[in-house]
Amino acid sequence: MNDALKLTIIAIGFSFVFTIVTRVLTVKLEKELVNLIITKDYDGFYKLIDSKKTKYLLRPFNIDFMKLNVALLKSDVEQIETMFNHFEKVRLNKVQKEAVYIKGFYYYLSIENYDKVKKYYGYIKQLINDESIYEFDRIYDVYIKNGCEYLQDTIKELETANELVKPVLEAMISKMYENKGDSKLSQEYADKAKKHMEH
């Protein structure tokens, strides 16, 4: 075996070992970060997420997305806005865009900032063109357009829905009846949703 071949084999072996070690360290680091979030040790989280080790092992998007999730858990409005604004300025691939846009859509819906909901809905529509867009179309119709286009479909879906999903669908049906001006049926489904959530 000549020296060049030996060096090539050694280099490949070193590269393989390096890749495995890096992967092990990355998994360990991710577990540490998740554990800090679960235990609500946010000071520890920020110290670790901003460390040189994290910047070396994790991709920038993963770091930023974790920061966004922690800001959402803490209801830190200023930091949430900072992170969403940051994602507007950096280059993201399709999967990353989808993750951020869906997060933005539901967050702004939860705080009733309908201008931002419209913005993220527009982004999602540009990205998603399969059956999963139905959910966003329905929510947009009910809460932004104050429509009831999906009323019959949602009532039908409720018949076979999982117990965990039922209160969400009932709340949506309640809102659709409210949009139709039928206060009696709106209240009936609101009560059903409340009852399911109490169990």
Disulfide bonds with the S-S distance in Angstrom:
none
